[in-house]
Amino acid sequence: MLWFASRHRGVCRVLWLLPQRSSVSSSGSPWRNDVACDARGFASGCCPVMCNAFYAIRRSASRKKELDEALVDMVVKDCQPFTVVNDQGFKGLVKLLDPSYVLPTRQALKAMVEERYQKAKREAKALVQQATAVSLTADMWTSMNMEAYLAVTCHFIADGVLNTTLLGVEHFPKSHTALNMARAKGAIMEEWGIRHKVTCLVTDAASNMLACGRELHLKQAVCVAHAINLMVKKSMDETPGLENLRSSARRIVTLFRSSTTAKERLSQMQERMGRPLHKLLQEVETRWNSTYIMLERLHSEREAVSAAMASLPSEVAMITAMEFSIIQECLGVLRPFNEATVELSAEKRVSASKILPLLKMVSLNLGEQLAHIHTDMAKHLTKNLQLRLMESLSHYQKTSILTLPTLLDPRFKTLGFLSPSKVEDAIKRLTTECGLVIGQGNVGLQSPHLSTPAAVHEDEEPSTSSGGLWRHLDATVQRTRQTHNTTADAIVEVQRYLKEPHINRSDDPLQYWNTHKPLYPHLYILSLKFLCTPASSVPCERIFSKAGEVVSKKRNRLSPKVLEQILFLNKNT
């Protein structure tokens, strides 16, 4: 029981600690209230042991809250199961670190995670709803329990920083039709209050994903990482002899990954040659860059692999020196695509504006390499890639959702385009968009109808109708003047921006727009709208990579609701 302080004097806050020298005080209370308190708020006659015990209880409660929060952090950041609180080793560690701390039960820990989730979601919603414009990425995933999930991430610019927020990872037991996915994504957009702010939806090129975007009436961009993947895979498949070379490489890798003797022999050879103990890596059929990584590792370790295979009783044939020369040239051709994929998969930097410039650089690189390639296989591969790359560039240069970010990126502007005619088309589109922003800014500044002239010429007869007989014509003239002024202002702002010097490629375009907002106020608004679009749907893929860690063999009974909470907190906090 606590004893509250008097208005005029301090009294002890622990009633039962006060020594009683009389049964009733002058106030009628059986407890003394005239004992002076020390700086801690306890009476001078209190038992020190009991007072210290009271303080210890208060400190213990505060300490427990801190440790509970740290435990929740560990669960959501490290994807630990709730049953970790029952693990004997963990309980022993906690007891050693703080014997007074009592671990919460599994159910209590689960409730704490949900409470943290609700708080984090409220804060994330408030931040997202303040955004001027947003772009979304979406993808599907199937867990080890054969349960399907739909993830949606949101990308927006706030205070000169590109932000990414996971909106949700929803259990999706329905058929993966465009209509079902559109309903689910639409519900997420409505819940977060961003339906009218979505600039672009980025997905892979699956037919149901593309149809879903059309169902939602959203502008849509295909993930450039998926586009490059398809481009390179088809080019490799159409290159004569390359599949046989890949098969030989796969057999060698399989040998060293399936045989402990072969693996140990390779390590011995690497040690003798003073090389790092690198393992060979197997390709994944669906990902072209895994083929690149497999061939690159095999080529770098070719001497150790050759020496190891020479001492092994195996029927697997070693790749010849000539074949390694072909691999080396093919790697040189594929390297720019790998670098472009890595750069365009960035999540914390502006990326959509890089698509055209990077693919243009890849195209120029292929042209330079072709003049120095000697093997027929590498030449065929290069020509196949050039053909498919030009097809993609031709398509991308017609897509405003990609051309406008490039123009609005002060590092690139018109330099990212291959075709001068496409540059002119993009500038016209940017000018139109700028004019629309200027026009929206003028809304409310103009009178809804024109006032009649202050003076009337002698040969004119004033109109007898309300508002004037000429009001429709006058209103049309006024709109024409306003449109002309808006277009002229947009042309001036766009041309002035384009004539400015480019900033360094390593500089942040968002910081540029923050500092140049007063000079180009309407283009600044467009930068918020178009520079938030990611080049790929990799952010969603990363969510599902983390989901694979969460839904492990140790915690495969995790409910979809709890899975979403953990992934949301892992990504957004």
Residue pairs with C-beta under 8 A, 6 or more apart in sequence:
1 14
1 15
1 16
2 13
2 14
2 15
3 11
3 12
3 13
3 14
3 15
3 18
3 31
3 33
4 11
4 13
5 11
5 13
5 37
5 41
6 33
9 33
9 34
9 36
9 37
10 36
10 37
10 41
11 33
11 35
11 37
11 43
12 18
12 35
12 37
12 41
12 42
12 43
12 46
13 41
13 42
13 54
14 42
14 46
14 50
14 51
14 54
15 31
17 42
17 43
17 46
17 47
17 50
17 51
17 54
18 31
18 32
18 35
18 43
18 45
18 46
19 32
19 45
19 46
20 30
20 31
20 32
21 32
22 32
23 30
24 30
25 31
25 32
25 33
25 34
26 34
27 33
32 43
35 43
35 44
35 45
36 43
36 44
37 43
37 44
38 44
40 51
40 55
42 51
60 100
63 98
63 100
63 101
64 101
64 102
67 98
67 101
68 104
68 112
71 85
71 103
71 104
71 109
71 112
72 109
72 112
72 113
72 116
74 80
74 84
75 81
75 82
75 84
75 109
75 113
75 566
76 113
76 116
76 566
76 569
76 570
76 573
77 570
79 546
79 549
79 550
79 552
79 566
79 570
81 552
81 554
81 555
81 558
82 106
82 109
82 110
82 113
82 555
83 106
83 554
83 555
84 90
85 91
85 103
85 104
85 105
85 106
85 109
86 106
91 103
94 101
94 103
95 101
104 112
110 562
113 562
113 565
113 566
113 569
114 562
114 565
116 569
116 573
117 565
117 568
117 569
120 568
120 569
120 572
120 573
121 568
124 165
124 572
125 192
125 193
127 158
127 163
127 165
128 134
128 154
128 156
128 165
128 167
128 192
128 193
128 194
129 192
129 193
129 194
130 158
131 156
131 157
131 158
131 163
131 194
131 197
131 528
131 532
132 156
132 157
132 197
132 525
132 528
132 529
133 156
133 157
133 197
133 198
133 199
133 528
133 529
133 532
134 154
134 155
134 156
134 194
134 197
134 198
134 199
134 532
135 154
135 155
135 156
135 198
135 199
135 200
135 201
135 202
135 532
135 533
135 534
136 152
136 153
136 154
136 155
136 167
136 185
136 189
136 198
136 200
136 201
136 202
137 152
137 153
137 155
137 201
137 202
137 203
137 223
137 534
137 536
137 537
137 538
137 539
137 540
138 150
138 151
138 152
138 153
138 181
138 185
138 201
138 202
138 203
138 209
138 212
138 537
138 540
139 150
139 151
139 203
139 204
139 537
139 540
139 541
139 543
139 544
140 148
140 149
140 150
140 151
140 172
140 176
140 181
141 148
141 149
141 151
141 544
141 547
142 148
142 149
143 149
143 547
143 548
143 551
144 548
144 551
144 553
144 556
145 551
145 556
147 171
147 173
147 560
148 171
148 172
148 173
148 176
149 169
149 170
149 171
149 172
149 544
149 547
149 560
149 563
150 168
150 169
150 170
150 172
150 181
150 184
150 185
151 166
151 168
151 169
151 170
151 540
151 543
151 544
152 166
152 167
152 168
152 185
152 188
152 540
153 164
153 165
153 166
153 167
153 539
153 540
153 543
154 164
154 165
154 166
154 167
154 192
154 194
155 162
155 163
155 164
155 165
155 532
155 533
155 534
155 539
156 162
156 163
156 165
156 528
156 532
157 163
157 510
157 527
157 528
157 531
157 532
159 514
160 508
160 510
160 511
160 513
160 514
161 510
162 348
162 349
162 350
162 510
162 531
162 532
164 347
164 348
164 539
164 571
165 571
165 572
166 543
166 567
166 568
166 571
166 572
167 188
167 192
168 188
168 564
168 568
169 543
169 547
169 563
169 564
169 567
169 568
170 184
170 188
170 560
170 564
171 560
171 561
171 564
172 180
172 181
172 184
174 180
176 208
177 208
178 208
178 209
178 211
178 212
178 214
178 215
179 215
181 208
181 209
181 212
182 212
182 215
182 216
185 201
185 212
185 216
186 195
186 216
189 195
189 198
198 218
199 219
199 401
199 529
199 530
199 532
199 533
200 218
200 219
200 220
200 221
200 401
200 533
201 213
201 216
201 218
201 219
201 220
201 221
202 220
202 221
202 222
202 223
202 533
202 534
202 535
202 536
202 537
203 209
203 210
203 212
203 213
203 220
203 222
203 223
203 537
204 222
204 223
204 226
204 537
205 222
205 223
205 226
205 227
205 230
210 220
210 222
213 219
213 220
214 220
219 401
220 401
221 352
221 399
221 401
221 402
221 533
223 535
223 536
223 537
223 538
224 344
224 355
224 535
224 536
225 341
225 344
225 345
225 535
225 536
225 537
225 538
226 536
226 537
227 392
228 288
228 337
228 340
228 341
228 344
229 286
229 287
229 288
229 289
229 341
231 337
231 385
231 388
231 389
231 392
232 288
232 334
232 337
232 385
233 288
234 384
234 388
235 381
235 384
235 385
235 388
236 242
236 243
236 246
236 288
236 291
236 381
236 384
237 243
238 380
238 384
239 377
239 380
239 381
239 384
240 377
240 380
241 377
242 330
242 377
242 380
242 381
245 319
245 323
245 326
245 327
245 377
246 283
246 291
246 295
248 317
248 319
248 323
249 283
249 294
249 295
249 298
249 319
249 327
250 282
250 283
250 294
251 316
251 317
252 280
252 298
252 305
252 309
252 316
252 318
252 319
253 280
253 281
253 282
253 283
253 294
253 298
254 282
255 262
255 309
255 312
255 314
255 316
256 262
256 263
256 266
256 279
256 280
256 305
256 308
257 263
257 279
257 280
257 282
259 312
261 312
262 308
262 309
262 312
262 314
263 279
265 308
265 311
265 312
266 280
266 301
266 304
266 305
266 308
267 277
268 308
269 304
269 305
269 307
269 308
270 276
270 277
270 278
270 301
270 304
271 277
273 303
273 304
273 307
275 301
275 304
278 297
278 300
278 301
279 297
280 294
280 297
280 298
280 301
280 305
281 290
281 293
281 294
281 297
282 290
282 294
283 290
283 291
283 293
283 294
284 290
288 334
288 337
289 338
289 341
292 331
292 334
292 335
292 337
292 338
295 327
295 330
295 331
296 331
298 305
298 319
298 327
299 324
299 327
299 328
299 331
302 319
302 324
305 318
306 318
309 316
309 318
310 318
319 327
325 375
326 375
326 377
326 378
329 373
329 374
329 375
329 377
329 378
330 377
330 378
330 381
332 369
332 373
332 378
333 366
333 369
333 373
333 378
333 381
333 382
333 385
334 381
336 361
336 362
336 365
336 366
337 362
337 385
340 358
340 359
340 361
340 362
343 351
343 354
343 358
344 351
344 354
344 355
344 358
344 535
344 536
345 351
345 535
345 536
345 538
346 535
347 534
347 538
347 539
347 542
349 508
350 405
350 409
350 508
350 509
350 510
350 531
351 534
351 535
351 536
352 401
352 402
352 405
352 530
352 531
352 533
352 534
352 535
353 405
353 406
353 408
353 409
353 411
353 412
353 416
353 509
353 531
354 409
354 412
354 535
355 396
355 402
355 406
355 535
356 393
356 396
356 397
356 402
356 403
356 406
356 412
356 416
356 417
356 418
357 406
357 412
357 415
357 416
359 389
359 392
359 393
359 396
360 393
360 416
360 417
360 418
362 389
363 386
363 389
363 390
363 393
363 418
366 382
366 385
366 386
366 389
367 386
369 382
370 379
370 382
370 383
370 386
373 379
373 382
393 418
396 402
396 403
397 403
397 417
397 418
397 419
397 422
397 426
398 422
398 425
400 426
400 429
401 530
401 533
403 417
403 422
403 425
403 426
403 429
404 426
404 429
404 430
404 433
404 526
404 530
405 530
405 531
405 533
406 412
406 413
406 416
406 417
406 426
407 413
407 414
407 426
407 427
407 430
407 498
408 430
408 509
408 523
408 526
408 527
408 530
408 531
409 416
409 509
409 531
410 500
410 502
410 503
410 507
410 509
410 512
410 513
411 502
411 503
411 504
411 505
411 507
411 509
412 502
413 498
413 502
414 423
414 426
414 427
414 498
415 502
417 423
417 426
427 494
427 498
430 494
430 526
431 487
431 490
431 491
431 494
432 490
433 526
434 490
434 493
434 494
434 522
434 523
434 526
435 486
435 487
435 489
435 490
437 522
437 525
437 526
438 486
438 489
438 490
438 522
439 482
439 483
439 486
441 522
442 482
442 486
446 478
446 482
449 467
449 471
449 475
450 468
450 471
450 474
450 475
450 478
452 462
452 463
452 468
456 462
463 469
463 470
468 474
490 522
493 520
493 522
493 523
494 523
496 519
496 520
497 520
497 523
503 509
503 512
509 527
509 531
510 527
510 531
513 520
513 523
513 524
513 527
513 528
513 531
516 524
517 524
543 567
543 571
546 567
546 570
546 571
547 563
547 567
550 558
550 563
550 566
550 567
550 570
551 558
551 563
558 566
